[in-house]
Amino acid sequence: MATRLFIALELPESCRNTLADLNPQVKGLEWLPAKQLHVTLSFIGHVNAPKEERLREALGEVRLPAFFLPIQGVETFGGVHPRVVWAGLGKGHPHLYALH
């Protein structure tokens, strides 16, 4: 069985709580709890178990010092009936390039 995977950065708890508190109470929009908020770096898709294990091992080797990443702006996907709300991170942060 394949698992649907993506690579993400965890946000500090204070940042997650601030974003979670922005809930606009839009009908049909499921607002995630603060503990599920993250920065998606890459969507991988469905991956089988051996490949997932290799990916986890490789990602476990990634090391980068903590850095400040400004959140700039909030937007939606879904047009008149938004289903996804996302926060922007500005432009071309060097630490994100290093992670890439």
All heavy atoms as an XYZ file, in Angstrom:
787
protein
N       0.841     -1.188      0.000
C       0.000      0.000      0.000
C       0.884      1.249      0.000
O       1.871      1.325      0.710
C      -0.904     -0.013      1.232
C      -1.841      1.139      1.281
S      -2.995      0.921      2.648
C      -3.436      2.582      2.906
N       0.537      2.214     -0.777
C       1.312      3.447     -0.893
C       0.782      4.508      0.071
O      -0.404      4.570      0.362
C       1.259      3.970     -2.318
N       1.699      5.318      0.553
C       1.361      6.418      1.445
C       1.504      7.725      0.682
O       2.445      7.894     -0.085
C       2.327      6.426      2.653
O       2.271      5.154      3.292
C       1.954      7.504      3.647
N       0.603      8.655      0.902
C       0.650      9.970      0.253
C       1.551     10.869      1.103
O       1.261     11.131      2.266
C      -0.765     10.541      0.174
C      -0.878     11.783     -0.640
C      -2.360     12.118     -0.813
N      -2.514     13.335     -1.547
C      -2.969     14.462     -1.025
N      -3.335     14.509      0.235
N      -3.082     15.540     -1.752
N       2.646     11.335      0.524
C       3.646     12.070      1.287
C       3.908     13.469      0.748
O       3.734     13.731     -0.437
C       4.987     11.310      1.260
C       5.012      9.923      1.863
C       6.407      9.326      1.710
C       4.601      9.949      3.318
N       4.352     14.331      1.649
C       4.881     15.638      1.292
C       5.967     15.975      2.297
O       6.035     15.386      3.374
C       3.780     16.709      1.267
C       3.098     16.931      2.587
C       3.546     17.928      3.447
C       2.010     16.164      2.969
C       2.928     18.148      4.669
C       1.381     16.384      4.180
C       1.845     17.374      5.022
N       6.836     16.901      1.935
C       7.907     17.354      2.825
C       7.512     18.721      3.358
O       7.090     19.591      2.590
C       9.248     17.425      2.076
C       9.629     16.036      1.577
C      10.343     17.997      2.978
C      10.816     16.025      0.645
N       7.642     18.898      4.669
C       7.193     20.150      5.286
C       8.110     20.554      6.427
O       8.837     19.732      6.983
C       5.773     19.988      5.806
N       8.044     21.837      6.759
C       8.730     22.377      7.930
C       7.707     22.596      9.025
O       6.603     23.075      8.761
C       9.370     23.737      7.617
C      10.515     23.782      6.638
C      10.941     25.235      6.424
C      11.680     22.964      7.146
N       8.093     22.262     10.250
C       7.239     22.585     11.382
C       7.371     24.069     11.685
O       8.435     24.646     11.525
C       7.654     21.784     12.610
C       7.355     20.317     12.502
C       7.674     19.579     13.786
O       7.402     20.115     14.885
O       8.202     18.472     13.688
N       6.289     24.668     12.116
C       6.286     26.069     12.523
C       6.380     26.141     14.050
O       5.905     25.239     14.737
C       4.993     26.753     12.077
C       4.789     26.888     10.577
C       3.355     27.321     10.286
C       5.767     27.893     10.020
N       6.953     27.222     14.569
C       6.940     27.401     16.028
C       5.494     27.427     16.531
O       4.581     27.875     15.829
C       7.610     28.760     16.233
C       8.365     29.021     14.977
C       7.621     28.323     13.886
N       5.291     26.967     17.749
C       3.949     26.893     18.313
C       3.248     28.244     18.304
O       2.065     28.338     17.966
C       4.017     26.356     19.746
C       2.660     26.175     20.375
C       2.720     25.582     21.765
O       3.831     25.352     22.286
O       1.650     25.362     22.336
N       3.964     29.319     18.631
C       3.336     30.646     18.662
C       2.829     31.041     17.274
O       1.751     31.627     17.138
C       4.313     31.696     19.190
O       5.451     31.784     18.345
N       3.571     30.698     16.244
C       3.170     31.006     14.873
C       1.943     30.173     14.482
O       0.992     30.696     13.896
C       4.343     30.727     13.933
S       4.005     31.145     12.231
N       1.967     28.884     14.805
C       0.822     28.022     14.500
C      -0.442     28.546     15.188
O      -1.514     28.597     14.582
C       1.095     26.583     14.926
C       2.120     25.876     14.080
C       2.156     24.382     14.344
N       2.093     24.012     15.741
C       3.130     23.730     16.519
N       4.350     23.788     16.031
N       2.962     23.382     17.775
N      -0.309     28.945     16.449
C      -1.475     29.443     17.184
C      -2.012     30.730     16.581
O      -3.230     30.912     16.474
C      -1.120     29.640     18.660
C      -0.923     28.324     19.377
O      -1.424     27.287     18.951
N      -0.175     28.356     20.456
N      -1.116     31.627     16.182
C      -1.543     32.887     15.564
C      -2.304     32.613     14.272
O      -3.365     33.188     14.025
C      -0.328     33.794     15.287
O       0.295     34.117     16.533
C      -0.745     35.067     14.567
N      -1.773     31.733     13.441
C      -2.452     31.406     12.180
C      -3.785     30.710     12.432
O      -4.779     30.995     11.764
C      -1.548     30.535     11.306
C      -0.336     31.239     10.708
C       0.614     30.226     10.068
C      -0.756     32.302      9.707
N      -3.818     29.815     13.394
C      -5.071     29.105     13.701
C      -6.140     30.072     14.171
O      -7.330     29.896     13.875
C      -4.815     28.030     14.754
N      -5.727     31.126     14.873
C      -6.690     32.110     15.374
C      -7.273     32.988     14.272
O      -8.238     33.723     14.520
C      -6.034     32.997     16.441
C      -5.786     32.256     17.739
O      -6.375     31.173     17.936
O      -4.985     32.757     18.559
N      -6.741     32.922     13.069
C      -7.255     33.715     11.951
C      -8.524     33.118     11.339
O      -9.066     33.671     10.398
C      -6.196     33.846     10.845
C      -4.938     34.611     11.188
C      -3.959     34.549     10.019
C      -5.253     36.050     11.543
N      -8.999     32.015     11.850
C     -10.153     31.302     11.294
C     -11.270     32.271     10.891
O     -11.875     32.917     11.733
C     -10.687     30.300     12.314
C     -11.776     29.421     11.749
O     -12.314     29.680     10.677
N     -12.097     28.372     12.460
N     -11.563     32.361      9.584
C     -12.579     33.305      9.108
C     -14.012     32.792      9.233
O     -14.946     33.487      8.873
C     -12.203     33.491      7.641
C     -11.633     32.155      7.261
C     -10.884     31.676      8.491
N     -14.178     31.544      9.704
C     -15.521     30.964      9.863
C     -16.302     30.960      8.548
O     -17.463     31.327      8.498
C     -16.311     31.706     10.949
C     -15.645     31.760     12.303
C     -15.529     30.415     12.985
O     -16.439     29.604     12.956
N     -14.378     30.155     13.588
N     -15.618     30.558      7.457
C     -16.262     30.486      6.145
C     -16.967     29.141      6.011
O     -16.361     28.091      6.250
C     -15.216     30.650      5.012
C     -15.854     30.414      3.651
C     -14.578     32.022      5.088
N     -18.243     29.176      5.629
C     -19.032     27.955      5.460
C     -18.361     27.041      4.440
O     -17.974     27.481      3.360
C     -20.449     28.302      5.009
C     -21.352     27.102      4.913
C     -22.752     27.471      4.498
C     -23.595     26.219      4.400
N     -24.964     26.502      4.037
N     -18.213     25.766      4.794
C     -17.623     24.783      3.901
C     -16.109     24.702      3.980
O     -15.507     23.837      3.373
N     -15.490     25.601      4.729
C     -14.032     25.603      4.861
C     -13.660     24.921      6.172
O     -14.086     25.344      7.242
C     -13.497     27.032      4.853
C     -11.992     27.202      4.969
C     -11.295     26.673      3.715
C     -11.645     28.665      5.162
N     -12.918     23.843      6.073
C     -12.480     23.134      7.272
C     -11.176     23.764      7.755
O     -10.153     23.701      7.079
C     -12.268     21.649      6.971
C     -11.804     20.866      8.163
C     -11.518     19.415      7.856
O     -11.859     18.952      6.751
O     -10.932     18.749      8.717
N     -11.215     24.387      8.922
C     -10.035     25.050      9.476
C      -9.254     24.038     10.288
O      -9.786     23.382     11.173
C     -10.465     26.225     10.359
C      -9.399     27.244     10.532
C      -8.663     27.451     11.662
C      -8.932     28.185      9.574
N      -7.759     28.472     11.464
C      -7.919     28.940     10.182
C      -9.276     28.459      8.255
C      -7.238     29.955      9.521
C      -8.604     29.469      7.599
C      -7.603     30.199      8.227
N      -7.967     23.872      9.967
C      -7.140     22.895     10.661
C      -6.755     23.370     12.055
O      -6.565     24.565     12.280
C      -5.862     22.623      9.865
C      -6.032     21.980      8.503
C      -4.687     21.874      7.809
C      -6.672     20.616      8.626
N      -6.579     22.424     12.970
C      -6.076     22.799     14.285
C      -4.615     23.241     14.181
O      -3.894     22.839     13.258
C      -6.206     21.524     15.115
C      -6.419     20.419     14.152
C      -6.904     21.013     12.865
N      -4.175     24.057     15.126
C      -2.819     24.621     15.106
C      -1.748     23.546     14.946
O      -0.768     23.741     14.227
C      -2.572     25.433     16.379
N      -1.907     22.391     15.562
C      -0.869     21.353     15.517
C      -0.647     20.801     14.107
O       0.383     20.198     13.832
C      -1.188     20.221     16.493
C      -2.414     19.434     16.126
C      -2.711     18.371     17.148
C      -3.989     17.640     16.743
N      -4.328     16.613     17.686
N      -1.579     21.011     13.187
C      -1.433     20.508     11.818
C      -0.887     21.547     10.840
O      -0.633     21.218      9.679
C      -2.764     19.980     11.300
C      -3.218     18.719     11.986
C      -4.490     18.178     11.374
O      -5.239     18.886     10.704
N      -4.752     16.906     11.608
N      -0.700     22.778     11.267
C      -0.205     23.817     10.362
C       1.294     23.645     10.146
O       2.036     23.337     11.077
C      -0.524     25.200     10.927
C      -2.016     25.485     11.111
C      -2.215     26.865     11.721
C      -2.763     25.359      9.799
N       1.743     23.854      8.914
C       3.134     23.607      8.532
C       3.455     24.403      7.269
O       2.578     24.998      6.669
C       3.350     22.117      8.277
C       2.454     21.610      7.183
N       1.173     21.155      7.427
C       2.612     21.541      5.840
C       0.611     20.811      6.277
N       1.462     21.042      5.299
N       4.710     24.359      6.877
C       5.152     24.939      5.603
C       5.437     23.773      4.661
O       6.353     22.987      4.908
C       6.422     25.794      5.768
C       6.934     26.264      4.415
C       6.166     26.973      6.690
N       4.646     23.641      3.611
C       4.881     22.573      2.640
C       6.022     22.981      1.724
O       5.993     24.038      1.109
C       3.612     22.311      1.799
O       2.554     21.938      2.675
C       3.853     21.200      0.786
N       7.039     22.121      1.648
C       8.180     22.372      0.765
C       8.034     21.629     -0.554
O       8.411     22.135     -1.599
C       9.482     21.941      1.443
C       9.879     22.707      2.693
C      11.142     22.111      3.287
C      10.073     24.175      2.394
N       7.492     20.415     -0.484
C       7.377     19.613     -1.701
C       6.294     18.557     -1.522
O       6.251     17.880     -0.492
C       8.718     18.925     -1.995
O       8.627     18.130     -3.142
N       5.421     18.427     -2.507
C       4.444     17.347     -2.517
C       5.041     16.202     -3.311
O       5.466     16.381     -4.455
C       3.123     17.799     -3.139
C       2.123     16.689     -3.220
C       1.489     16.236     -2.077
C       1.853     16.082     -4.425
C       0.591     15.185     -2.130
C       0.944     15.035     -4.499
C       0.310     14.587     -3.346
N       5.103     15.032     -2.729
C       5.730     13.875     -3.366
C       4.698     12.973     -4.016
O       4.897     12.452     -5.096
C       6.575     13.093     -2.345
C       7.683     14.006     -1.835
C       7.139     11.814     -2.948
C       8.432     13.479     -0.666
N       3.565     12.783     -3.366
C       2.535     11.894     -3.902
C       2.570     10.544     -3.221
O       3.102     10.392     -2.124
N       2.031      9.547     -3.893
C       1.951      8.207     -3.321
C       3.290      7.478     -3.486
O       3.856      7.449     -4.573
C       0.823      7.419     -3.985
C      -0.520      7.937     -3.601
N      -1.151      8.941     -4.292
C      -1.326      7.619     -2.562
C      -2.306      9.205     -3.711
N      -2.437      8.426     -2.661
N       3.746      6.907     -2.369
C       5.056      6.258     -2.327
C       4.898      4.912     -1.612
O       4.220      4.829     -0.583
C       6.066      7.145     -1.554
C       7.393      6.455     -1.386
C       6.232      8.482     -2.259
N       5.557      3.858     -2.150
C       5.489      2.560     -1.486
C       6.388      2.547     -0.247
O       7.231      3.429     -0.063
C       5.836      1.423     -2.452
C       7.260      1.513     -2.976
O       8.169      1.990     -2.296
N       7.467      1.043     -4.189
N       6.222      1.549      0.614
C       6.914      1.498      1.907
C       8.447      1.528      1.795
O       9.087      2.289      2.528
C       6.458      0.280      2.696
N       9.073      0.753      0.911
C      10.541      0.815      0.829
C      11.048      2.201      0.428
O      12.022      2.711      0.982
C      10.899     -0.229     -0.230
C       9.741     -1.168     -0.264
C       8.535     -0.325      0.063
N      10.375      2.824     -0.525
C      10.780      4.161     -0.963
C      10.557      5.183      0.156
O      11.363      6.087      0.360
C      10.003      4.552     -2.216
C      10.589      5.707     -2.966
C       9.876      5.879     -4.298
C      10.647      6.783     -5.214
N      10.037      6.890     -6.523
N       9.457      5.036      0.888
C       9.185      5.936      2.012
C      10.298      5.832      3.054
O      10.768      6.843      3.573
C       7.836      5.603      2.654
C       7.535      6.467      3.862
C       6.222      6.119      4.550
O       5.446      5.295      4.020
O       5.982      6.681      5.625
N      10.725      4.624      3.360
C      11.787      4.435      4.348
C      13.091      5.086      3.882
O      13.764      5.755      4.661
C      12.004      2.936      4.617
C      13.044      2.659      5.671
C      12.719      3.277      7.037
O      11.535      3.392      7.386
O      13.665      3.662      7.750
N      13.446      4.926      2.623
C      14.670      5.560      2.096
C      14.565      7.080      2.163
O      15.524      7.773      2.499
C      14.942      5.098      0.662
C      15.409      3.657      0.559
C      15.947      3.299     -0.822
N      15.058      3.594     -1.920
C      14.097      2.784     -2.379
N      13.901      1.609     -1.812
N      13.359      3.140     -3.406
N      13.390      7.598      1.846
C      13.169      9.035      1.902
C      13.303      9.549      3.340
O      13.952     10.558      3.594
C      11.795      9.374      1.332
C      11.419     10.842      1.292
C      12.402     11.647      0.450
C      10.007     11.005      0.748
N      12.696      8.834      4.282
C      12.796      9.233      5.694
C      14.250      9.225      6.167
O      14.673     10.131      6.896
C      11.950      8.327      6.578
C      10.467      8.567      6.441
C       9.660      7.654      7.364
N       8.253      7.844      7.157
C       7.522      8.788      7.743
N       8.096      9.646      8.556
N       6.235      8.894      7.504
N      14.999      8.222      5.772
C      16.415      8.154      6.154
C      17.192      9.332      5.577
O      17.977      9.969      6.274
C      17.033      6.835      5.686
C      16.553      5.633      6.464
C      17.046      4.319      5.881
O      17.890      4.323      4.952
O      16.567      3.270      6.356
N      16.971      9.634      4.307
C      17.684     10.737      3.671
C      17.304     12.075      4.311
O      18.174     12.907      4.586
C      17.380     10.763      2.167
N      16.019     12.285      4.567
C      15.586     13.541      5.181
C      16.091     13.661      6.622
O      16.325     14.768      7.106
C      14.064     13.653      5.146
C      13.469     13.886      3.767
C      11.946     13.761      3.811
C      13.884     15.241      3.217
N      16.279     12.539      7.283
C      16.814     12.550      8.644
C      18.235     13.068      8.722
O      18.711     13.458      9.786
N      18.924     13.092      7.599
C      20.305     13.579      7.541
C      20.393     15.087      7.289
O      21.461     15.676      7.412
C      21.070     12.845      6.430
C      21.144     11.340      6.617
C      21.940     10.961      7.847
O      22.989     11.605      8.091
O      21.499     10.048      8.571
N      19.289     15.714      6.927
C      19.288     17.147      6.605
C      19.453     17.959      7.887
O      18.721     17.763      8.847
C      17.994     17.561      5.875
C      17.948     19.065      5.654
C      17.867     16.809      4.558
N      20.424     18.849      7.884
C      20.674     19.722      9.041
C      20.831     21.157      8.553
O      21.542     21.426      7.592
C      21.956     19.316      9.778
C      21.922     17.927     10.359
C      21.010     17.884     11.583
N      20.978     16.570     12.188
C      20.062     15.645     11.948
N      19.109     15.869     11.084
N      20.090     14.492     12.558
N      20.158     22.060      9.222
C      20.245     23.484      8.915
C      19.937     24.226     10.206
O      19.014     23.847     10.924
C      19.218     23.843      7.829
C      19.384     25.147      7.104
C      20.647     25.144      6.257
C      18.193     25.420      6.220
N      20.688     25.268     10.529
C      20.382     26.003     11.757
C      19.013     26.679     11.664
O      18.505     26.927     10.573
C      21.495     27.046     11.848
C      22.164     27.072     10.529
C      21.819     25.821      9.791
N      18.435     26.959     12.818
C      17.144     27.656     12.865
C      17.273     28.999     12.153
O      18.340     29.611     12.141
C      16.721     27.864     14.308
N      16.172     29.442     11.531
C      16.189     30.715     10.823
C      14.816     31.371     10.893
O      13.813     30.725     11.141
C      16.641     30.557      9.371
C      15.807     29.609      8.552
C      14.731     30.073      7.804
C      16.104     28.255      8.510
C      13.970     29.215      7.031
C      15.352     27.389      7.738
C      14.278     27.869      7.001
N      14.801     32.683     10.686
C      13.570     33.460     10.690
C      12.971     33.420      9.296
O      13.660     33.645      8.308
C      13.875     34.912     11.090
C      12.670     35.802     11.038
C      11.724     35.759     12.050
C      12.468     36.649      9.971
C      10.597     36.573     12.003
C      11.350     37.473      9.912
C      10.417     37.429     10.935
N      11.701     33.125      9.214
C      11.003     33.050      7.939
C       9.728     33.880      8.055
O       8.791     33.495      8.742
C      10.671     31.593      7.624
C      10.181     31.264      6.244
C      11.195     31.661      5.180
C       9.898     29.774      6.141
N       9.694     35.059      7.418
C       8.523     35.933      7.580
C       7.297     35.405      6.842
O       7.392     34.920      5.725
C       8.992     37.252      6.952
C      10.018     36.842      5.951
C      10.693     35.626      6.526
N       6.163     35.476      7.495
C       4.892     35.129      6.858
C       4.311     36.428      6.314
O       4.176     37.407      7.041
C       3.938     34.457      7.847
C       4.522     33.115      8.271
C       2.548     34.303      7.232
C       3.709     32.386      9.296
N       4.013     36.422      5.009
C       3.548     37.643      4.350
C       2.309     37.351      3.517
O       2.410     36.793      2.438
C       4.649     38.215      3.450
C       5.890     38.594      4.214
C       7.010     39.050      3.293
O       7.066     38.676      2.138
N       7.904     39.865      3.828
N       1.175     37.730      4.026
C      -0.063     37.611      3.268
C      -0.772     36.282      3.450
O      -0.165     35.272      3.744
N      -2.082     36.307      3.285
C      -2.922     35.117      3.368
C      -3.792     35.106      2.119
O      -4.376     36.116      1.756
C      -3.786     35.141      4.648
C      -4.730     33.957      4.693
C      -2.904     35.174      5.889
N      -3.866     33.964      1.463
C      -4.641     33.815      0.224
C      -5.482     32.538      0.306
O      -5.350     31.765      1.248
C      -3.697     33.717     -0.990
C      -2.824     34.927     -1.197
C      -3.574     36.132     -1.731
O      -4.639     35.950     -2.370
O      -3.101     37.248     -1.510
N      -6.326     32.318     -0.713
C      -7.147     31.104     -0.770
C      -7.053     30.436     -2.133
O      -6.725     31.077     -3.127
C      -8.634     31.419     -0.486
O      -9.117     32.293     -1.506
C      -8.826     32.026      0.876
N      -7.354     29.145     -2.152
C      -7.569     28.389     -3.386
C      -9.038     28.003     -3.388
O      -9.600     27.670     -2.355
C      -6.742     27.098     -3.418
C      -5.266     27.278     -3.520
C      -4.419     26.588     -2.679
C      -4.702     28.118     -4.466
C      -3.044     26.723     -2.774
C      -3.332     28.268     -4.572
C      -2.507     27.564     -3.717
N      -9.651     28.017     -4.531
C     -11.022     27.549     -4.625
C     -12.010     28.579     -5.109
O     -13.213     28.330     -5.108
N     -11.547     29.759     -5.485
C     -12.437     30.773     -6.039
C     -13.478     31.266     -5.060
O     -13.186     31.576     -3.910
N     -14.737     31.285     -5.505
C     -15.835     31.802     -4.697
C     -16.084     30.922     -3.468
O     -16.526     31.397     -2.427
C     -17.133     31.891     -5.546
C     -18.289     32.416     -4.720
C     -16.899     32.772     -6.755
N     -15.770     29.644     -3.580
C     -15.961     28.686     -2.483
C     -14.600     28.131     -2.070
O     -14.251     27.005     -2.416
C     -16.897     27.559     -2.909
C     -18.221     28.051     -3.407
N     -19.169     28.591     -2.555
C     -18.741     28.116     -4.653
C     -20.215     28.954     -3.264
N     -19.980     28.685     -4.539
N     -13.812     28.914     -1.342
C     -12.452     28.482     -1.009
C     -12.434     27.200     -0.179
O     -13.261     26.999      0.688
C     -11.885     29.659     -0.213
C     -13.047     30.442      0.252
C     -14.154     30.191     -0.723
N     -11.480     26.345     -0.517
C     -11.293     25.088      0.209
C      -9.946     25.065      0.919
O      -9.735     24.273      1.815
C     -11.408     23.909     -0.746
C     -12.783     23.834     -1.390
C     -13.169     22.508     -1.978
N     -12.521     21.315     -1.531
C     -12.920     20.554     -0.502
N     -13.953     20.910      0.215
N     -12.270     19.456     -0.189
N      -9.031     25.923      0.481
C      -7.693     25.953      1.073
C      -7.307     27.405      1.334
O      -7.488     28.263      0.483
C      -6.649     25.309      0.127
C      -5.246     25.451      0.691
C      -6.974     23.845     -0.126
N      -6.782     27.654      2.519
C      -6.237     28.957      2.872
C      -4.745     28.751      3.105
O      -4.345     27.786      3.746
C      -6.890     29.517      4.155
C      -6.253     30.839      4.557
C      -8.389     29.684      3.961
N      -3.940     29.653      2.558
C      -2.500     29.511      2.738
C      -1.880     30.871      3.051
O      -2.427     31.909      2.709
C      -1.836     28.873      1.516
C      -2.070     29.609      0.239
C      -3.125     29.475     -0.607
C      -1.234     30.618     -0.341
N      -3.009     30.333     -1.672
C      -1.851     31.047     -1.533
C      -0.029     31.202      0.029
C      -1.301     32.019     -2.350
C       0.513     32.174     -0.787
C      -0.112     32.562     -1.963
N      -0.754     30.819      3.737
C      -0.009     32.032      4.076
C       1.279     32.036      3.268
O       1.956     31.013      3.152
C       0.294     32.067      5.569
N       1.624     33.193      2.710
C       2.836     33.320      1.905
C       4.070     33.520      2.766
O       3.992     33.910      3.931
N       5.230     33.265      2.169
C       6.492     33.369      2.899
C       7.434     34.395      2.311
O       8.631     34.349      2.559
C       7.195     32.002      2.914
C       6.454     30.893      3.628
C       7.202     29.580      3.490
C       6.247     31.240      5.088
N       6.946     35.308      1.545
C       7.837     36.294      0.950
C       8.513     35.724     -0.284
O       8.077     34.738     -0.848
N       9.629     36.318     -0.658
C      10.283     35.921     -1.911
C      11.714     35.457     -1.683
O      12.481     36.123     -0.995
C      10.297     37.103     -2.878
C       8.911     37.554     -3.264
C       8.985     38.581     -4.367
C       7.637     39.186     -4.609
N       6.834     38.559     -5.560
N      12.032     34.323     -2.244
C      13.404     33.848     -2.348
C      14.228     33.807     -1.081
O      15.339     34.309     -1.063
N      13.714     33.215     -0.026
C      14.482     33.128      1.207
C      15.669     32.178      1.016
O      15.504     31.045      0.576
C      13.592     32.647      2.352
C      14.188     32.891      3.687
N      15.241     32.170      4.169
C      13.898     33.806      4.629
C      15.568     32.609      5.360
N      14.770     33.608      5.665
N      16.905     32.604      1.336
C      18.082     31.774      1.085
C      18.068     30.436      1.819
O      18.581     29.448      1.300
C      19.255     32.644      1.548
C      18.675     33.741      2.353
C      17.251     33.897      1.919
N      17.475     30.368      3.002
C      17.441     29.092      3.719
C      16.500     28.099      3.033
O      16.733     26.893      3.078
C      17.047     29.309      5.176
C      18.149     29.922      5.982
N      18.457     31.256      5.916
C      19.018     29.384      6.845
C      19.451     31.510      6.718
N      19.832     30.388      7.300
N      15.439     28.596      2.413
C      14.574     27.688      1.661
C      15.299     27.141      0.441
O      15.152     25.973      0.093
C      13.271     28.391      1.248
C      12.316     28.730      2.389
C      11.090     29.440      1.844
C      11.933     27.498      3.157
N      16.108     27.978     -0.198
C      16.917     27.503     -1.319
C      17.910     26.431     -0.843
O      18.128     25.441     -1.515
C      17.669     28.646     -1.997
C      16.788     29.506     -2.874
C      16.673     30.870     -2.644
C      16.056     28.962     -3.926
C      15.866     31.671     -3.441
C      15.245     29.744     -4.713
C      15.159     31.093     -4.473
O      14.353     31.866     -5.250
N      18.492     26.644      0.324
C      19.435     25.667      0.884
C      18.719     24.333      1.146
O      19.287     23.270      0.879
C      20.064     26.192      2.167
N      17.508     24.383      1.635
C      16.753     23.151      1.870
C      16.398     22.453      0.562
O      16.417     21.243      0.479
C      15.475     23.462      2.642
C      15.650     23.712      4.125
C      14.356     24.234      4.736
C      16.128     22.476      4.836
N      16.098     23.246     -0.458
C      15.753     22.677     -1.753
C      16.924     21.883     -2.290
O      16.814     20.800     -2.794
C      15.330     23.772     -2.722
C      14.836     23.236     -4.024
N      15.635     23.114     -5.118
C      13.618     22.781     -4.390
C      14.941     22.605     -6.104
N      13.716     22.393     -5.704
